[in-house]
Every structure is written in structure tokens, then in C-alpha cells.
Amino acid sequence: MEFAPPPRIRRKPSLTPMIDVVFLLLVFFMLASRFGSDAVLNLPLASSGGDYSGPPRLIDISPDTTAVNGMLVDDLAQALEPLVESPTDTLILRGRNGANLQRIVTVTEALRGAGFTSIVLVE
């Protein structure tokens, strides 16, 4: 005499692993995305090339001070006046001694406000 196999009880699939994956993806994309709109600066890097003429115009930006060609200055636009022929001359910015990005942006905005248009950011 043959007996039929006992009926299999249908188990509902567990949704816990899928919910865990969804939350991990959510956390990843929240941490990887940027919120809000940031001001966009067109600061080309030195690796993009270009021509440079005239005297050196290296601006070192520290957390509290600004130096032009190694000399500390208070008024950046006035210190650059004898070094530039026109406002389109290239200025080179370099962050030093732990200067944060906000400090570099502030100096860049001050230079743009003074009429300088060609600013290069180097590391």
C-alpha cells in the first residue's frame, strides 16, 4: 500500500534580508549624495595647461594670512597691482598650512571682486 507524501506547508518568504539591503542602499546613497546647491567656481587646475607670461604671481593662502610671492600682505589687490599688466593676467593660488576650502573661496571671491578673471588653483 502506497501512501501519498504529506503535503508540504508553504512558507512565506522572509522579507527581513530584502529590507536590510534596501536600508543599506538608502544609507549609502544618502551619504554619497550632496545636499543643497554649492557655488560653482571655475578654477582650472595647473595640469590643464595654458600660457603664462610676466612676473611670478604666486598667492599663498594660509588660514589667517595671505602672501604674494612669499611676502605677507594685507591688501591683496594693491599688492598685485605692480605685478599685473591687465586683469586677465594669470594668478596662481596655493593653499598652505591647513587652509580650508572656504578660505580659498573667500580669497578667490575677493580677487574676482577686484576684477581679476584668470585664476589658477594648484596643490
N, CA, C and O atoms as a MOPAC input file, in Angstrom:
PM7 MOZYME 1SCF
protein

 N      0.81700 1    -1.15000 1     0.00000 1
 C      0.00000 1     0.00000 1     0.00000 1
 C      0.88500 1     1.24500 1     0.00000 1
 O      1.81700 1     1.37400 1     0.79400 1
 N      0.56500 1     2.14300 1    -0.90500 1
 C      1.35400 1     3.36600 1    -1.04400 1
 C      0.61400 1     4.53200 1    -0.43300 1
 O     -0.57500 1     4.75500 1    -0.65600 1
 N      1.38200 1     5.26100 1     0.34800 1
 C      0.79500 1     6.46000 1     0.94600 1
 C      1.29700 1     7.68100 1     0.19700 1
 O      2.43700 1     7.72900 1    -0.26600 1
 N      0.44200 1     8.63800 1     0.09400 1
 C      0.83700 1     9.89500 1    -0.55900 1
 C      1.75300 1    10.67500 1     0.39100 1
 O      1.55000 1    10.65500 1     1.60500 1
 N      2.74100 1    11.34700 1    -0.15200 1
 C      3.62000 1    12.11400 1     0.72100 1
 C      2.81700 1    13.20000 1     1.45000 1
 O      1.84500 1    13.74100 1     0.92300 1
 N      3.24500 1    13.49000 1     2.64600 1
 C      2.49300 1    14.50400 1     3.39000 1
 C      2.56600 1    15.84800 1     2.65900 1
 O      3.60100 1    16.17900 1     2.08100 1
 N      1.51200 1    16.59800 1     2.67800 1
 C      1.51800 1    17.88000 1     1.95600 1
 C      2.55600 1    18.83700 1     2.57800 1
 O      2.69300 1    18.92800 1     3.79800 1
 N      3.26000 1    19.52700 1     1.71400 1
 C      4.27200 1    20.47700 1     2.19300 1
 C      3.59000 1    21.77200 1     2.61000 1
 O      2.71100 1    22.28900 1     1.92100 1
 N      4.01100 1    22.26300 1     3.72500 1
 C      3.44800 1    23.51100 1     4.20600 1
 C      4.18500 1    24.63700 1     3.48900 1
 O      5.41400 1    24.70900 1     3.51600 1
 N      3.42400 1    25.50200 1     2.85600 1
 C      4.03900 1    26.60200 1     2.12000 1
 C      4.47800 1    27.67700 1     3.10200 1
 O      3.69100 1    28.18500 1     3.90000 1
 N      5.74900 1    28.00100 1     3.01700 1
 C      6.28600 1    29.04500 1     3.89200 1
 C      6.32600 1    30.35700 1     3.12700 1
 O      6.67700 1    30.39100 1     1.94800 1
 N      5.97000 1    31.41100 1     3.79500 1
 C      6.08600 1    32.73100 1     3.18100 1
 C      7.55300 1    33.14600 1     3.24800 1
 O      8.21300 1    32.92800 1     4.26400 1
 N      8.06100 1    33.73600 1     2.18300 1
 C      9.46900 1    34.14200 1     2.21100 1
 C      9.67400 1    35.27700 1     3.22500 1
 O      8.81400 1    36.14000 1     3.40300 1
 N     10.80600 1    35.24600 1     3.86300 1
 C     11.14000 1    36.27400 1     4.84200 1
 C     11.58100 1    37.54500 1     4.11700 1
 O     12.43400 1    37.49000 1     3.23100 1
 N     11.01400 1    38.67100 1     4.48200 1
 C     11.35200 1    39.93600 1     3.85500 1
 C     12.46900 1    40.68200 1     4.59500 1
 O     12.91700 1    41.73800 1     4.14600 1
 N     12.90600 1    40.14000 1     5.70800 1
 C     13.92200 1    40.82300 1     6.50900 1
 C     15.22000 1    41.06200 1     5.73500 1
 O     15.72300 1    42.18500 1     5.77600 1
 N     15.79600 1    40.07600 1     5.03100 1
 C     17.03700 1    40.36000 1     4.28700 1
 C     16.85200 1    41.42300 1     3.20200 1
 O     17.74400 1    42.24200 1     2.98100 1
 N     15.71100 1    41.41400 1     2.53000 1
 C     15.46900 1    42.40100 1     1.49400 1
 C     15.33700 1    43.80300 1     2.09500 1
 O     15.84100 1    44.76500 1     1.51600 1
 N     14.68100 1    43.93100 1     3.22600 1
 C     14.53900 1    45.22600 1     3.88600 1
 C     15.90800 1    45.72300 1     4.35500 1
 O     16.19800 1    46.91700 1     4.26600 1
 N     16.74500 1    44.81900 1     4.85100 1
 C     18.09000 1    45.20700 1     5.26300 1
 C     18.89000 1    45.76200 1     4.08500 1
 O     19.58300 1    46.76900 1     4.22500 1
 N     18.79600 1    45.12300 1     2.95000 1
 C     19.51500 1    45.58500 1     1.76500 1
 C     19.00200 1    46.94800 1     1.32200 1
 O     19.78800 1    47.82100 1     0.95400 1
 N     17.69100 1    47.13100 1     1.35600 1
 C     17.10700 1    48.41700 1     0.95600 1
 C     17.59700 1    49.52800 1     1.87700 1
 O     17.94800 1    50.60800 1     1.40100 1
 N     17.62700 1    49.28500 1     3.17700 1
 C     18.09400 1    50.30600 1     4.11200 1
 C     19.59100 1    50.59000 1     3.93500 1
 O     20.02000 1    51.73900 1     4.04100 1
 N     20.37600 1    49.55700 1     3.66700 1
 C     21.79400 1    49.78300 1     3.41600 1
 C     22.01000 1    50.62600 1     2.15900 1
 O     22.86200 1    51.51500 1     2.14900 1
 N     21.25300 1    50.35600 1     1.11500 1
 C     21.34900 1    51.16500 1    -0.09800 1
 C     20.90300 1    52.60100 1     0.16100 1
 O     21.52000 1    53.54300 1    -0.33400 1
 N     19.84800 1    52.76800 1     0.92500 1
 C     19.35900 1    54.09800 1     1.26600 1
 C     20.42700 1    54.89600 1     2.02400 1
 O     20.68600 1    56.05700 1     1.70800 1
 N     21.03400 1    54.26400 1     3.01600 1
 C     22.08500 1    54.93900 1     3.78400 1
 C     23.27100 1    55.27100 1     2.89100 1
 O     23.83300 1    56.36200 1     2.98900 1
 N     23.65700 1    54.34400 1     2.02400 1
 C     24.79000 1    54.59000 1     1.12800 1
 C     24.53000 1    55.79200 1     0.23700 1
 O     25.38400 1    56.67100 1     0.12800 1
 N     23.37000 1    55.84800 1    -0.40100 1
 C     23.09100 1    56.94900 1    -1.31900 1
 C     22.89700 1    58.27000 1    -0.58400 1
 O     23.20900 1    59.32700 1    -1.13100 1
 N     22.39600 1    58.22800 1     0.62900 1
 C     22.27600 1    59.47000 1     1.40300 1
 C     23.64900 1    60.01600 1     1.76900 1
 O     23.86400 1    61.22800 1     1.72400 1
 N     24.57500 1    59.14400 1     2.12800 1
 C     25.91100 1    59.59900 1     2.49300 1
 C     26.74300 1    59.98400 1     1.27300 1
 O     27.62400 1    60.83800 1     1.37000 1
 N     26.47400 1    59.37000 1     0.14200 1
 C     27.26100 1    59.63800 1    -1.05200 1
 C     26.75100 1    60.83900 1    -1.84600 1
 O     27.47100 1    61.36500 1    -2.69500 1
 N     25.54700 1    61.27100 1    -1.58800 1
 C     24.99900 1    62.37900 1    -2.36100 1
 C     25.34600 1    63.71000 1    -1.72000 1
 O     25.76400 1    63.76800 1    -0.56300 1
 N     25.17100 1    64.76300 1    -2.47400 1
 C     25.42600 1    66.11200 1    -1.97600 1
 C     24.10100 1    66.83100 1    -1.87100 1
 O     23.31700 1    66.85100 1    -2.82000 1
 N     23.85500 1    67.41500 1    -0.72500 1
 C     22.60300 1    68.11700 1    -0.49800 1
 C     22.80500 1    69.60600 1    -0.71300 1
 O     23.87300 1    70.13900 1    -0.41300 1
 N     21.79800 1    70.27100 1    -1.22600 1
 C     21.88700 1    71.71000 1    -1.42700 1
 C     22.66500 1    72.03300 1    -2.68000 1
 O     23.23900 1    71.16100 1    -3.33200 1
 N     22.66700 1    73.31000 1    -2.99500 1
 C     23.42100 1    73.74500 1    -4.16500 1
 C     24.66100 1    74.47900 1    -3.69300 1
 O     24.58500 1    75.38100 1    -2.85900 1
 N     25.78000 1    74.09100 1    -4.22300 1
 C     27.04900 1    74.70700 1    -3.87900 1
 C     27.40100 1    75.73000 1    -4.95000 1
 O     27.01400 1    75.60200 1    -6.11100 1
 N     28.13600 1    76.73400 1    -4.53600 1
 C     28.62300 1    77.70900 1    -5.50100 1
 C     29.68300 1    77.03900 1    -6.37100 1
 O     30.59300 1    76.38000 1    -5.86900 1
 N     29.54900 1    77.21400 1    -7.65000 1
 C     30.48100 1    76.58900 1    -8.58600 1
 C     31.55200 1    77.61100 1    -8.94200 1
 O     31.25400 1    78.71800 1    -9.39100 1
 N     32.78900 1    77.22000 1    -8.73600 1
 C     33.91500 1    78.08300 1    -9.08400 1
 C     34.62600 1    77.48700 1   -10.28300 1
 O     34.86900 1    76.28200 1   -10.33100 1
 N     34.95100 1    78.30900 1   -11.22900 1
 C     35.74400 1    77.85800 1   -12.36500 1
 C     37.20400 1    78.11000 1   -12.06700 1
 O     37.77800 1    79.11100 1   -12.49600 1
 N     37.80200 1    77.18700 1   -11.32400 1
 C     39.22100 1    77.28200 1   -11.01400 1
 C     39.93100 1    76.14700 1   -11.72500 1
 O     39.92000 1    75.02000 1   -11.23000 1
 N     40.54600 1    76.40300 1   -12.86500 1
 C     41.23200 1    75.31700 1   -13.55700 1
 C     42.45200 1    74.87800 1   -12.76600 1
 O     43.09700 1    75.68400 1   -12.09600 1
 N     42.75100 1    73.62800 1   -12.84900 1
 C     43.95700 1    73.11500 1   -12.20700 1
 C     45.15900 1    73.36300 1   -13.10100 1
 O     45.01700 1    73.56800 1   -14.30700 1
 N     46.31400 1    73.34400 1   -12.51800 1
 C     47.53000 1    73.62500 1   -13.26800 1
 C     47.78700 1    72.57800 1   -14.34500 1
 O     48.47100 1    72.86100 1   -15.32800 1
 N     47.25500 1    71.38500 1   -14.17600 1
 C     47.50400 1    70.32500 1   -15.14900 1
 C     46.79900 1    70.57000 1   -16.47400 1
 O     47.10400 1    69.90600 1   -17.46500 1
 N     45.85700 1    71.51700 1   -16.50900 1
 C     45.14000 1    71.75000 1   -17.76100 1
 C     45.97200 1    72.54900 1   -18.75700 1
 O     45.58300 1    72.68600 1   -19.91700 1
 N     47.09700 1    73.07000 1   -18.32300 1
 C     47.98900 1    73.77000 1   -19.24000 1
 C     47.55800 1    75.20000 1   -19.46600 1
 O     46.62600 1    75.68600 1   -18.82400 1
 N     48.21900 1    75.86000 1   -20.35600 1
 C     47.93500 1    77.25100 1   -20.65000 1
 C     49.23700 1    78.03300 1   -20.70300 1
 O     50.30700 1    77.52700 1   -20.36300 1
 N     49.11700 1    79.28800 1   -21.14200 1
 C     50.32800 1    80.08900 1   -21.23200 1
 C     50.41100 1    81.03500 1   -20.04000 1
 O     49.40100 1    81.42600 1   -19.45400 1
 N     51.62900 1    81.38300 1   -19.71000 1
 C     51.89200 1    82.26000 1   -18.56900 1
 C     53.00100 1    83.21700 1   -18.97300 1
 O     54.03800 1    82.80200 1   -19.49000 1
 N     52.77200 1    84.49200 1   -18.73300 1
 C     53.80300 1    85.47300 1   -19.05100 1
 C     53.83600 1    86.51800 1   -17.95000 1
 O     52.86300 1    86.70500 1   -17.21900 1
 N     54.96700 1    87.19200 1   -17.84600 1
 C     55.10500 1    88.24600 1   -16.85600 1
 C     55.77700 1    87.75100 1   -15.58800 1
 O     56.23700 1    86.61200 1   -15.51700 1
 N     55.82800 1    88.63100 1   -14.57800 1
 C     56.48100 1    88.24900 1   -13.32400 1
 C     55.66000 1    87.20100 1   -12.57800 1
 O     54.47000 1    87.04000 1   -12.85300 1
 N     56.27200 1    86.49600 1   -11.65000 1
 C     55.51800 1    85.49200 1   -10.89000 1
 C     54.45700 1    86.14900 1   -10.03400 1
 O     54.67600 1    87.21100 1    -9.45200 1
 N     53.30800 1    85.50600 1    -9.96400 1
 C     52.18100 1    85.98600 1    -9.16800 1
 C     51.62200 1    84.81100 1    -8.36900 1
 O     50.50700 1    84.35100 1    -8.61600 1
 N     52.41100 1    84.33600 1    -7.41300 1
 C     52.02100 1    83.19500 1    -6.59400 1
 C     51.40900 1    83.70900 1    -5.29300 1
 O     52.05300 1    84.43500 1    -4.53500 1
 N     50.17600 1    83.32800 1    -5.04800 1
 C     49.45800 1    83.76900 1    -3.85700 1
 C     49.32100 1    82.56800 1    -2.92600 1
 O     48.61100 1    81.61200 1    -3.23500 1
 N     50.00500 1    82.62500 1    -1.78400 1
 C     49.91800 1    81.56800 1    -0.77700 1
 C     48.81200 1    81.92800 1     0.19500 1
 O     48.80000 1    83.02200 1     0.76000 1
 N     47.87700 1    80.99900 1     0.38900 1
 C     46.73700 1    81.23600 1     1.26900 1
 C     46.87900 1    80.34100 1     2.49200 1
 O     46.82900 1    79.11600 1     2.38800 1
 N     47.05500 1    80.96200 1     3.64500 1
 C     47.11500 1    80.26200 1     4.92700 1
 C     45.80200 1    80.51600 1     5.66300 1
 O     45.01500 1    81.35800 1     5.23000 1
 N     45.54700 1    79.80700 1     6.76900 1
 C     44.28500 1    80.02600 1     7.48100 1
 C     44.06800 1    81.47100 1     7.92900 1
 O     42.92900 1    81.93600 1     7.96600 1
 N     45.13900 1    82.18700 1     8.26800 1
 C     44.97400 1    83.55200 1     8.77900 1
 C     45.65500 1    84.61700 1     7.93600 1
 O     45.33700 1    85.79800 1     8.07700 1
 N     46.58000 1    84.23800 1     7.06800 1
 C     47.34500 1    85.22800 1     6.30900 1
 C     47.32500 1    84.91600 1     4.82700 1
 O     46.96700 1    83.82000 1     4.39600 1
 N     47.72800 1    85.92800 1     4.05700 1
 C     47.86800 1    85.78600 1     2.61400 1
 C     49.21500 1    86.36500 1     2.22700 1
 O     49.59900 1    87.43200 1     2.70600 1
 N     49.93300 1    85.66400 1     1.36400 1
 C     51.24900 1    86.12700 1     0.93400 1
 C     51.31800 1    86.12100 1    -0.58700 1
 O     50.79500 1    85.21700 1    -1.23900 1
 N     51.97000 1    87.14400 1    -1.14700 1
 C     52.19900 1    87.23000 1    -2.58100 1
 C     53.69400 1    87.07700 1    -2.80500 1
 O     54.48900 1    87.89100 1    -2.33500 1
 N     54.07000 1    86.02800 1    -3.52500 1
 C     55.48400 1    85.72100 1    -3.79400 1
 C     56.30200 1    85.65200 1    -2.50600 1
 O     57.45500 1    86.08100 1    -2.47800 1
 N     55.71100 1    85.11700 1    -1.45000 1
 C     56.42500 1    84.92200 1    -0.19900 1
 C     56.36900 1    86.09600 1     0.76200 1
 O     56.85600 1    85.97300 1     1.88600 1
 N     55.80100 1    87.22500 1     0.37300 1
 C     55.71000 1    88.41400 1     1.22900 1
 C     54.27900 1    88.53700 1     1.76000 1
 O     53.32500 1    88.55400 1     0.98200 1
 N     54.13400 1    88.62200 1     3.07700 1
 C     52.81100 1    88.77200 1     3.68100 1
 C     52.19500 1    90.09800 1     3.26200 1
 O     52.87000 1    91.12700 1     3.23700 1
 N     50.90300 1    90.06700 1     2.93200 1
 C     50.20400 1    91.28100 1     2.50200 1
 C     48.87400 1    91.38600 1     3.23700 1
 O     48.28100 1    90.38600 1     3.64000 1
 N     48.42300 1    92.63400 1     3.39900 1
 C     47.10300 1    92.87400 1     3.97500 1
 C     46.07800 1    93.13900 1     2.87700 1
 O     44.97200 1    92.60100 1     2.91700 1
 N     46.44100 1    93.96400 1     1.90100 1
 C     45.56000 1    94.28900 1     0.78500 1
 C     46.06400 1    93.55200 1    -0.45100 1
 O     47.05200 1    93.94800 1    -1.06900 1
 N     45.37400 1    92.48600 1    -0.79500 1
 C     45.83000 1    91.60800 1    -1.88300 1
 C     45.79000 1    92.31400 1    -3.23000 1
 O     46.73700 1    92.20100 1    -4.00900 1
 N     44.72100 1    93.03600 1    -3.52000 1
 C     44.60200 1    93.69900 1    -4.81800 1
 C     45.69000 1    94.75300 1    -4.99400 1
 O     46.23900 1    94.89200 1    -6.08800 1
 N     46.00600 1    95.48800 1    -3.94800 1
 C     47.04700 1    96.51700 1    -4.03000 1
 C     48.42900 1    95.87800 1    -4.20000 1
 O     49.27700 1    96.42300 1    -4.90800 1
 N     48.65900 1    94.73900 1    -3.56300 1
 C     49.94900 1    94.06100 1    -3.69800 1
 C     50.13500 1    93.48500 1    -5.09700 1
 O     51.26700 1    93.36700 1    -5.56600 1
 N     49.04700 1    93.12700 1    -5.76900 1
 C     49.13800 1    92.55000 1    -7.11100 1
 C     49.22700 1    93.61400 1    -8.20600 1
 O     49.60900 1    93.30600 1    -9.33500 1
 N     48.88500 1    94.83000 1    -7.89200 1
 C     48.83700 1    95.89200 1    -8.89600 1
 C     50.13700 1    96.05600 1    -9.68400 1
 O     50.08000 1    96.15200 1   -10.91000 1
 N     51.32200 1    96.09500 1    -9.03000 1
 C     52.54300 1    96.24400 1    -9.84100 1
 C     52.94900 1    94.97600 1   -10.59800 1
 O     53.82400 1    95.02700 1   -11.46200 1
 N     52.32600 1    93.85500 1   -10.28400 1
 C     52.71900 1    92.58400 1   -10.90700 1
 C     51.89700 1    92.23300 1   -12.14300 1
 O     52.28900 1    91.35800 1   -12.91400 1
 N     50.77400 1    92.89600 1   -12.34000 1
 C     49.89400 1    92.54100 1   -13.45800 1
 C     49.81600 1    93.69600 1   -14.45200 1
 O     49.84900 1    94.86700 1   -14.07500 1
 N     49.71200 1    93.34000 1   -15.71900 1
 C     49.53600 1    94.34600 1   -16.76200 1
 C     48.06600 1    94.57400 1   -17.05000 1
 O     47.64500 1    95.69300 1   -17.34100 1
 N     47.27800 1    93.49200 1   -16.96400 1
 C     45.83500 1    93.59600 1   -17.19100 1
 C     45.12300 1    92.62600 1   -16.24100 1
 O     45.75200 1    91.70600 1   -15.72000 1
 N     43.83500 1    92.82000 1   -16.01400 1
 C     43.09800 1    91.91700 1   -15.11300 1
 C     42.99100 1    90.48200 1   -15.61300 1
 O     42.58800 1    89.59200 1   -14.86400 1
 N     43.34900 1    90.25000 1   -16.87000 1
 C     43.27800 1    88.88800 1   -17.40700 1
 C     44.57400 1    88.11800 1   -17.21700 1
 O     44.66100 1    86.96200 1   -17.62800 1
 N     45.58700 1    88.73000 1   -16.60200 1
 C     46.84000 1    88.01400 1   -16.31900 1
 C     46.56800 1    86.88900 1   -15.32000 1
 O     45.70900 1    87.01100 1   -14.44600 1
 N     47.30200 1    85.81500 1   -15.46200 1
 C     47.08800 1    84.62800 1   -14.64200 1
 C     47.62500 1    84.82200 1   -13.22900 1
 O     48.76100 1    85.25300 1   -13.03500 1
 N     46.78900 1    84.49800 1   -12.24800 1
 C     47.17100 1    84.48800 1   -10.83800 1
 C     47.17500 1    83.04000 1   -10.37500 1
 O     46.28200 1    82.27300 1   -10.73500 1
 N     48.15900 1    82.66200 1    -9.58900 1
 C     48.27500 1    81.28000 1    -9.11800 1
 C     47.98600 1    81.24900 1    -7.62400 1
 O     48.67400 1    81.90200 1    -6.83800 1
 N     46.97500 1    80.49200 1    -7.23600 1
 C     46.60500 1    80.33400 1    -5.82700 1
 C     47.13300 1    79.00500 1    -5.31900 1
 O     47.08700 1    77.99400 1    -6.01900 1
 N     47.64000 1    79.02100 1    -4.08100 1
 C     48.12500 1    77.78200 1    -3.47200 1
 C     47.73100 1    77.78900 1    -1.99900 1
 O     48.08000 1    78.70800 1    -1.25700 1
 N     47.01100 1    76.77000 1    -1.58800 1
 C     46.64000 1    76.63400 1    -0.17900 1
 C     47.82100 1    76.11800 1     0.63200 1
 O     48.49700 1    75.17600 1     0.21600 1
 N     48.07200 1    76.72400 1     1.77900 1
 C     49.22200 1    76.34700 1     2.61100 1
 C     48.78800 1    76.15100 1     4.05600 1
 O     47.78800 1    76.71700 1     4.49800 1
 N     49.54900 1    75.34700 1     4.78400 1
 C     49.43000 1    75.19400 1     6.23500 1
 C     48.00300 1    74.95800 1     6.72100 1
 O     47.57700 1    75.55900 1     7.70700 1
 N     47.28500 1    74.11300 1     6.05400 1
 C     45.95600 1    73.73000 1     6.51400 1
 C     44.85700 1    74.72200 1     6.19200 1
 O     43.84100 1    74.74500 1     6.88500 1
 N     45.02000 1    75.53300 1     5.17700 1
 C     43.94800 1    76.45500 1     4.78000 1
 C     42.77600 1    75.63400 1     4.26100 1
 O     42.95400 1    74.75700 1     3.41600 1
 N     41.59500 1    75.91100 1     4.75900 1
 C     40.42700 1    75.13500 1     4.32300 1
 C     39.86100 1    75.71800 1     3.02900 1
 O     40.27200 1    76.78900 1     2.58300 1
 N     38.93400 1    75.01100 1     2.45200 1
 C     38.37500 1    75.39500 1     1.16200 1
 C     37.63700 1    76.72300 1     1.25100 1
 O     37.67800 1    77.51500 1     0.31000 1
 N     36.96800 1    76.97600 1     2.36400 1
 C     36.23600 1    78.22600 1     2.49900 1
 C     37.17000 1    79.42600 1     2.43500 1
 O     36.81800 1    80.45500 1     1.85900 1
 N     38.34400 1    79.30500 1     3.01600 1
 C     39.32200 1    80.40200 1     2.97900 1
 C     39.78000 1    80.64900 1     1.54000 1
 O     39.92100 1    81.80100 1     1.12800 1
 N     40.01100 1    79.58600 1     0.77900 1
 C     40.42400 1    79.72600 1    -0.62200 1
 C     39.30800 1    80.36500 1    -1.44200 1
 O     39.56800 1    81.21700 1    -2.29200 1
 N     38.06800 1    79.95500 1    -1.18900 1
 C     36.92200 1    80.53900 1    -1.89800 1
 C     36.78500 1    82.01800 1    -1.56200 1
 O     36.48400 1    82.82300 1    -2.44300 1
 N     37.00100 1    82.39100 1    -0.29500 1
 C     36.90000 1    83.79200 1     0.11100 1
 C     37.93900 1    84.64100 1    -0.60500 1
 O     37.61800 1    85.72500 1    -1.09200 1
 N     39.18100 1    84.16700 1    -0.67700 1
 C     40.23800 1    84.91000 1    -1.37500 1
 C     39.92700 1    84.99100 1    -2.86700 1
 O     40.14600 1    86.02900 1    -3.49200 1
 N     39.41900 1    83.90800 1    -3.43800 1
 C     39.06900 1    83.90300 1    -4.85900 1
 C     37.96600 1    84.91000 1    -5.14900 1
 O     38.02700 1    85.62900 1    -6.14600 1
 N     36.95900 1    84.96500 1    -4.28400 1
 C     35.87900 1    85.93500 1    -4.47700 1
 C     36.39500 1    87.36300 1    -4.34900 1
 O     35.94100 1    88.25200 1    -5.07000 1
 N     37.34600 1    87.59200 1    -3.43500 1
 C     37.92500 1    88.92600 1    -3.29200 1
 C     38.69500 1    89.30500 1    -4.56800 1
 O     38.63700 1    90.45300 1    -5.01100 1
 N     39.40500 1    88.35500 1    -5.14500 1
 C     40.14000 1    88.62200 1    -6.38300 1
 C     39.18200 1    88.88100 1    -7.54000 1
 O     39.40900 1    89.78200 1    -8.34800 1
 N     38.13000 1    88.10700 1    -7.61900 1
 C     37.13600 1    88.33300 1    -8.67500 1
 C     36.46400 1    89.69200 1    -8.50000 1
 O     36.18800 1    90.39000 1    -9.47500 1
 N     36.20400 1    90.05900 1    -7.24100 1
 C     35.61900 1    91.36400 1    -6.96600 1
 C     36.54600 1    92.51100 1    -7.34700 1
 O     36.08500 1    93.60000 1    -7.68900 1
 N     37.86000 1    92.26500 1    -7.28900 1
 C     38.83700 1    93.28000 1    -7.67900 1
 C     39.03800 1    93.32500 1    -9.18900 1
 O     39.78100 1    94.17100 1    -9.68600 1
 N     38.38700 1    92.42700 1    -9.92400 1
 C     38.43600 1    92.46600 1   -11.38500 1
 C     39.32400 1    91.43600 1   -12.03700 1
 O     39.40900 1    91.40400 1   -13.26500 1
 N     39.99400 1    90.58700 1   -11.26900 1
 C     40.86400 1    89.55800 1   -11.84400 1
 C     40.00700 1    88.39900 1   -12.34800 1
 O     39.10400 1    87.93500 1   -11.65200 1
 N     40.29700 1    87.94100 1   -13.55600 1
 C     39.46300 1    86.91700 1   -14.17300 1
 C     40.16600 1    85.58500 1   -14.40200 1
 O     39.49500 1    84.56400 1   -14.55300 1
 N     41.47600 1    85.56500 1   -14.43200 1
 C     42.20700 1    84.33700 1   -14.72400 1
 C     42.93200 1    83.86600 1   -13.46600 1
 O     44.00600 1    84.36100 1   -13.12400 1
 N     42.32000 1    82.90300 1   -12.79200 1
 C     42.84200 1    82.40100 1   -11.52100 1
 C     43.06700 1    80.90600 1   -11.67100 1
 O     42.19100 1    80.18000 1   -12.14100 1
 N     44.25400 1    80.44900 1   -11.26500 1
 C     44.58600 1    79.03000 1   -11.33700 1
 C     44.84000 1    78.52600 1    -9.93500 1
 O     45.54100 1    79.17200 1    -9.15600 1
 N     44.27500 1    77.37700 1    -9.60900 1
 C     44.44800 1    76.76600 1    -8.29800 1
 C     45.39800 1    75.58800 1    -8.41400 1
 O     45.16100 1    74.68200 1    -9.21200 1
 N     46.47900 1    75.58400 1    -7.62600 1
 C     47.43500 1    74.47900 1    -7.62700 1
 C     47.46700 1    73.86300 1    -6.25500 1
 O     47.08400 1    74.49300 1    -5.26900 1
 N     47.92200 1    72.63300 1    -6.19200 1
 C     48.01400 1    71.93700 1    -4.90300 1
 C     49.36000 1    72.14700 1    -4.28600 1
 O     49.62600 1    71.63800 1    -3.19800 1

